[in-house]
Amino acid sequence: MVAIAPFQGLRYNLAHVALSDVICPPYDVIAQATREQLCRQSPYNFVRLELPEDGAEGDRYANAHHLLEAWAQQGILIRDPQPAVYLYEHTFAWGGESWRRLGWIALLSLDGAVTQHVLSHEATFEAPKADRTRLLEAVRANLSPIFCVVPDSQPLLRWMQELAQASAPMAS
């Protein structure tokens, strides 16, 4: 069985950073020139965690761990006071049209029958899997959530739309 659960997110403190200065694309599409430009935008740009460089110890994974801890101690990142399932809305242009999708970020629990409920969408390679595993183990946080798609469900979509309209966003 597949189940989702709330968690206490660690997120940017918008009193200290502008969200547009600290977001970055997924690690596997960031060229070195893009990484450098994102680092110039803010000393707290997420690329420093998502695609870390070697630190004083010469270990990029340890560097990411130390940065994450430092940002939390400095109040750049704050932990939400209670567990939550995070609703998000993503708007984007593609093919000359404007698109909107609603989703959520939550913990995903899988039992033994995973292949019946969760299907892989792409071939994965050993080197990137090892890299992401080492980063996850070093920082003890999932910096790269897995994007999942579920079949259309009118009750679920309606519920997410109602939630999105019922309250102001935490960040935009």
ZADO-1210 file (C-alpha; in nm, 4 decimals, padded with zeros to 6 digits):
<atoms>
<atom x="00.0000" y="00.0000" z="00.0000" code="MET" pos="1"/>
<atom x="00.1049" y="00.3579" z="-00.0653" code="VAL" pos="2"/>
<atom x="00.0254" y="00.6249" z="00.1927" code="ALA" pos="3"/>
<atom x="00.1133" y="00.9898" z="00.2385" code="ILE" pos="4"/>
<atom x="00.1772" y="01.1577" z="00.5731" code="ALA" pos="5"/>
<atom x="00.2456" y="01.5112" z="00.6975" code="PRO" pos="6"/>
<atom x="00.5920" y="01.6242" z="00.8078" code="PHE" pos="7"/>
<atom x="00.7523" y="01.9294" z="00.9702" code="GLN" pos="8"/>
<atom x="00.9041" y="02.1152" z="00.6802" code="GLY" pos="9"/>
<atom x="01.2217" y="02.3182" z="00.6974" code="LEU" pos="10"/>
<atom x="01.1690" y="02.6185" z="00.4729" code="ARG" pos="11"/>
<atom x="01.3093" y="02.9601" z="00.3980" code="TYR" pos="12"/>
<atom x="01.2315" y="03.2385" z="00.6437" code="ASN" pos="13"/>
<atom x="01.0851" y="03.5008" z="00.4108" code="LEU" pos="14"/>
<atom x="01.1706" y="03.7735" z="00.6623" code="ALA" pos="15"/>
<atom x="01.5378" y="03.7107" z="00.5712" code="HIS" pos="16"/>
<atom x="01.5339" y="03.6128" z="00.2025" code="VAL" pos="17"/>
<atom x="01.3401" y="03.6827" z="-00.1155" code="ALA" pos="18"/>
<atom x="01.2141" y="03.3510" z="-00.2479" code="LEU" pos="19"/>
<atom x="01.2985" y="03.4471" z="-00.6066" code="SER" pos="20"/>
<atom x="01.6655" y="03.4868" z="-00.5036" code="ASP" pos="21"/>
<atom x="01.6998" y="03.1440" z="-00.3430" code="VAL" pos="22"/>
<atom x="01.5146" y="02.8958" z="-00.5640" code="ILE" pos="23"/>
<atom x="01.6923" y="02.6837" z="-00.8229" code="CYS" pos="24"/>
<atom x="01.6127" y="02.4175" z="-01.0812" code="PRO" pos="25"/>
<atom x="01.6655" y="02.0463" z="-01.0092" code="PRO" pos="26"/>
<atom x="02.0298" y="01.9444" z="-00.9724" code="TYR" pos="27"/>
<atom x="02.0445" y="01.7427" z="-01.2943" code="ASP" pos="28"/>
<atom x="01.9713" y="02.0392" z="-01.5234" code="VAL" pos="29"/>
<atom x="02.2081" y="02.2943" z="-01.3642" code="ILE" pos="30"/>
<atom x="02.5123" y="02.3766" z="-01.5753" code="ALA" pos="31"/>
<atom x="02.8206" y="02.5196" z="-01.4016" code="GLN" pos="32"/>
<atom x="02.7546" y="02.8694" z="-01.5439" code="ALA" pos="33"/>
<atom x="02.3980" y="02.8571" z="-01.4113" code="THR" pos="34"/>
<atom x="02.5207" y="02.7399" z="-01.0707" code="ARG" pos="35"/>
<atom x="02.7643" y="03.0318" z="-01.0524" code="GLU" pos="36"/>
<atom x="02.4911" y="03.2812" z="-01.1485" code="GLN" pos="37"/>
<atom x="02.2553" y="03.1387" z="-00.8828" code="LEU" pos="38"/>
<atom x="02.5292" y="03.1631" z="-00.6190" code="CYS" pos="39"/>
<atom x="02.5804" y="03.5304" z="-00.7082" code="ARG" pos="40"/>
<atom x="02.2055" y="03.5931" z="-00.6585" code="GLN" pos="41"/>
<atom x="02.2205" y="03.5040" z="-00.2903" code="SER" pos="42"/>
<atom x="02.4560" y="03.3444" z="-00.0400" code="PRO" pos="43"/>
<atom x="02.1521" y="03.1338" z="00.0558" code="TYR" pos="44"/>
<atom x="02.0540" y="03.0091" z="-00.2886" code="ASN" pos="45"/>
<atom x="01.9370" y="02.6490" z="-00.2637" code="PHE" pos="46"/>
<atom x="02.1836" y="02.5431" z="-00.5338" code="VAL" pos="47"/>
<atom x="02.4509" y="02.5513" z="-00.2617" code="ARG" pos="48"/>
<atom x="02.2676" y="02.2599" z="-00.0949" code="LEU" pos="49"/>
<atom x="02.1225" y="02.0901" z="-00.4012" code="GLU" pos="50"/>
<atom x="02.4497" y="02.0871" z="-00.5949" code="LEU" pos="51"/>
<atom x="02.7161" y="02.1549" z="-00.3314" code="PRO" pos="52"/>
<atom x="03.0811" y="02.2238" z="-00.3910" code="GLU" pos="53"/>
<atom x="03.3718" y="02.1144" z="-00.1745" code="ASP" pos="54"/>
<atom x="03.3992" y="02.3045" z="00.1514" code="GLY" pos="55"/>
<atom x="03.6879" y="02.3555" z="00.3927" code="ALA" pos="56"/>
<atom x="03.7003" y="01.9805" z="00.4590" code="GLU" pos="57"/>
<atom x="03.7132" y="01.9032" z="00.0864" code="GLY" pos="58"/>
<atom x="03.3887" y="01.7054" z="00.1021" code="ASP" pos="59"/>
<atom x="03.0910" y="01.8553" z="-00.0811" code="ARG" pos="60"/>
<atom x="02.8400" y="01.6425" z="00.1121" code="TYR" pos="61"/>
<atom x="02.9817" y="01.7558" z="00.4472" code="ALA" pos="62"/>
<atom x="02.9755" y="02.1121" z="00.3134" code="ASN" pos="63"/>
<atom x="02.6027" y="02.0808" z="00.2362" code="ALA" pos="64"/>
<atom x="02.5438" y="01.9401" z="00.5853" code="HIS" pos="65"/>
<atom x="02.7269" y="02.2323" z="00.7498" code="HIS" pos="66"/>
<atom x="02.5474" y="02.4899" z="00.5323" code="LEU" pos="67"/>
<atom x="02.2055" y="02.3450" z="00.6158" code="LEU" pos="68"/>
<atom x="02.2836" y="02.3510" z="00.9882" code="GLU" pos="69"/>
<atom x="02.4256" y="02.7043" z="00.9708" code="ALA" pos="70"/>
<atom x="02.1264" y="02.8395" z="00.7802" code="TRP" pos="71"/>
<atom x="01.8911" y="02.6860" z="01.0376" code="ALA" pos="72"/>
<atom x="02.0949" y="02.8320" z="01.3271" code="GLN" pos="73"/>
<atom x="02.0980" y="03.1749" z="01.1590" code="GLN" pos="74"/>
<atom x="01.7206" y="03.1670" z="01.1083" code="GLY" pos="75"/>
<atom x="01.7504" y="03.1604" z="00.7279" code="ILE" pos="76"/>
<atom x="01.5663" y="02.8287" z="00.7379" code="LEU" pos="77"/>
<atom x="01.2888" y="02.7657" z="00.9882" code="ILE" pos="78"/>
<atom x="01.1088" y="02.4469" z="01.0856" code="ARG" pos="79"/>
<atom x="00.7324" y="02.4598" z="01.0801" code="ASP" pos="80"/>
<atom x="00.5840" y="02.4154" z="01.4283" code="PRO" pos="81"/>
<atom x="00.3597" y="02.1253" z="01.3330" code="GLN" pos="82"/>
<atom x="00.3503" y="01.8555" z="01.0658" code="PRO" pos="83"/>
<atom x="00.1730" y="01.9481" z="00.7434" code="ALA" pos="84"/>
<atom x="00.1013" y="01.8334" z="00.3909" code="VAL" pos="85"/>
<atom x="00.2152" y="02.1243" z="00.1735" code="TYR" pos="86"/>
<atom x="-00.0193" y="02.2229" z="-00.1066" code="LEU" pos="87"/>
<atom x="00.1413" y="02.4039" z="-00.3973" code="TYR" pos="88"/>
<atom x="00.0310" y="02.5588" z="-00.7215" code="GLU" pos="89"/>
<atom x="00.2625" y="02.5682" z="-01.0207" code="HIS" pos="90"/>
<atom x="00.1857" y="02.7944" z="-01.3147" code="THR" pos="91"/>
<atom x="00.3986" y="02.7854" z="-01.6262" code="PHE" pos="92"/>
<atom x="00.3986" y="02.8453" z="-02.0006" code="ALA" pos="93"/>
<atom x="00.4466" y="02.5600" z="-02.2421" code="TRP" pos="94"/>
<atom x="00.3625" y="02.5250" z="-02.6081" code="GLY" pos="95"/>
<atom x="00.2398" y="02.8833" z="-02.6234" code="GLY" pos="96"/>
<atom x="-00.0206" y="02.8220" z="-02.3532" code="GLU" pos="97"/>
<atom x="-00.0442" y="02.8960" z="-01.9810" code="SER" pos="98"/>
<atom x="-00.0810" y="02.5921" z="-01.7546" code="TRP" pos="99"/>
<atom x="-00.1666" y="02.5463" z="-01.3890" code="ARG" pos="100"/>
<atom x="-00.1251" y="02.2374" z="-01.1787" code="ARG" pos="101"/>
<atom x="-00.1941" y="02.1708" z="-00.8157" code="LEU" pos="102"/>
<atom x="00.0059" y="01.9273" z="-00.6085" code="GLY" pos="103"/>
<atom x="00.1293" y="01.8542" z="-00.2634" code="TRP" pos="104"/>
<atom x="00.4507" y="01.7708" z="-00.0837" code="ILE" pos="105"/>
<atom x="00.4276" y="01.4989" z="00.1795" code="ALA" pos="106"/>
<atom x="00.6042" y="01.1942" z="00.3108" code="LEU" pos="107"/>
<atom x="00.5447" y="00.8868" z="00.1016" code="LEU" pos="108"/>
<atom x="00.5302" y="00.5506" z="00.2717" code="SER" pos="109"/>
<atom x="00.5633" y="00.2382" z="00.0619" code="LEU" pos="110"/>
<atom x="00.5085" y="-00.1181" z="00.1712" code="ASP" pos="111"/>
<atom x="00.6185" y="-00.4358" z="-00.0034" code="GLY" pos="112"/>
<atom x="00.3836" y="-00.4093" z="-00.3031" code="ALA" pos="113"/>
<atom x="00.5479" y="-00.0979" z="-00.4457" code="VAL" pos="114"/>
<atom x="00.5516" y="-00.2043" z="-00.8100" code="THR" pos="115"/>
<atom x="00.1741" y="-00.2440" z="-00.8099" code="GLN" pos="116"/>
<atom x="00.1219" y="00.1163" z="-00.6993" code="HIS" pos="117"/>
<atom x="00.4273" y="00.3203" z="-00.7981" code="VAL" pos="118"/>
<atom x="00.5683" y="00.2987" z="-01.1498" code="LEU" pos="119"/>
<atom x="00.9097" y="00.4315" z="-01.2487" code="SER" pos="120"/>
<atom x="00.8962" y="00.6945" z="-01.5190" code="HIS" pos="121"/>
<atom x="01.2542" y="00.6814" z="-01.6411" code="GLU" pos="122"/>
<atom x="01.5716" y="00.4811" z="-01.6399" code="ALA" pos="123"/>
<atom x="01.7969" y="00.5743" z="-01.3513" code="THR" pos="124"/>
<atom x="02.1741" y="00.5665" z="-01.3507" code="PHE" pos="125"/>
<atom x="02.3996" y="00.4443" z="-01.0734" code="GLU" pos="126"/>
<atom x="02.6195" y="00.7564" z="-01.0420" code="ALA" pos="127"/>
<atom x="02.3304" y="01.0037" z="-00.9874" code="PRO" pos="128"/>
<atom x="02.1581" y="00.7600" z="-00.7484" code="LYS" pos="129"/>
<atom x="02.4783" y="00.7236" z="-00.5466" code="ALA" pos="130"/>
<atom x="02.5270" y="01.1029" z="-00.5446" code="ASP" pos="131"/>
<atom x="02.1740" y="01.1722" z="-00.4200" code="ARG" pos="132"/>
<atom x="02.2018" y="00.8957" z="-00.1592" code="THR" pos="133"/>
<atom x="02.5283" y="01.0379" z="-00.0238" code="ARG" pos="134"/>
<atom x="02.3745" y="01.3871" z="-00.0081" code="LEU" pos="135"/>
<atom x="02.0616" y="01.2555" z="00.1673" code="LEU" pos="136"/>
<atom x="02.2732" y="01.0679" z="00.4217" code="GLU" pos="137"/>
<atom x="02.4960" y="01.3721" z="00.4855" code="ALA" pos="138"/>
<atom x="02.2266" y="01.6348" z="00.5340" code="VAL" pos="139"/>
<atom x="01.9596" y="01.4029" z="00.6796" code="ARG" pos="140"/>
<atom x="01.6951" y="01.5811" z="00.4718" code="ALA" pos="141"/>
<atom x="01.5407" y="01.5171" z="00.1337" code="ASN" pos="142"/>
<atom x="01.6518" y="01.8146" z="-00.0741" code="LEU" pos="143"/>
<atom x="01.5166" y="01.6744" z="-00.4013" code="SER" pos="144"/>
<atom x="01.1585" y="01.5586" z="-00.3587" code="PRO" pos="145"/>
<atom x="01.0400" y="01.3011" z="-00.6083" code="ILE" pos="146"/>
<atom x="00.7732" y="01.4316" z="-00.8434" code="PHE" pos="147"/>
<atom x="00.4814" y="01.1892" z="-00.8584" code="CYS" pos="148"/>
<atom x="00.1782" y="01.1966" z="-01.0814" code="VAL" pos="149"/>
<atom x="-00.1515" y="01.0438" z="-00.9768" code="VAL" pos="150"/>
<atom x="-00.4530" y="00.9660" z="-01.1955" code="PRO" pos="151"/>
<atom x="-00.7042" y="01.2487" z="-01.2258" code="ASP" pos="152"/>
<atom x="-00.9538" y="01.2389" z="-00.9456" code="SER" pos="153"/>
<atom x="-01.2291" y="01.4971" z="-00.9515" code="GLN" pos="154"/>
<atom x="-01.2906" y="01.4830" z="-00.5730" code="PRO" pos="155"/>
<atom x="-00.9159" y="01.5209" z="-00.5030" code="LEU" pos="156"/>
<atom x="-00.8771" y="01.8037" z="-00.7557" code="LEU" pos="157"/>
<atom x="-01.1848" y="01.9821" z="-00.6233" code="ARG" pos="158"/>
<atom x="-01.0552" y="01.9494" z="-00.2648" code="TRP" pos="159"/>
<atom x="-00.7137" y="02.0924" z="-00.3614" code="MET" pos="160"/>
<atom x="-00.8767" y="02.3808" z="-00.5509" code="GLN" pos="161"/>
<atom x="-01.0941" y="02.4629" z="-00.2487" code="GLU" pos="162"/>
<atom x="-00.7901" y="02.4593" z="-00.0207" code="LEU" pos="163"/>
<atom x="-00.5931" y="02.6800" z="-00.2601" code="ALA" pos="164"/>
<atom x="-00.8741" y="02.9357" z="-00.2673" code="GLN" pos="165"/>
<atom x="-00.9505" y="02.9202" z="00.1070" code="ALA" pos="166"/>
<atom x="-00.6275" y="03.0703" z="00.2363" code="SER" pos="167"/>
<atom x="-00.3459" y="03.2992" z="00.1335" code="ALA" pos="168"/>
<atom x="-00.0245" y="03.1301" z="00.0248" code="PRO" pos="169"/>
<atom x="00.2687" y="03.1064" z="00.2674" code="MET" pos="170"/>
<atom x="00.5030" y="03.1982" z="-00.0172" code="ALA" pos="171"/>
<atom x="00.4780" y="03.2994" z="-00.3777" code="SER" pos="172"/>
</atoms>
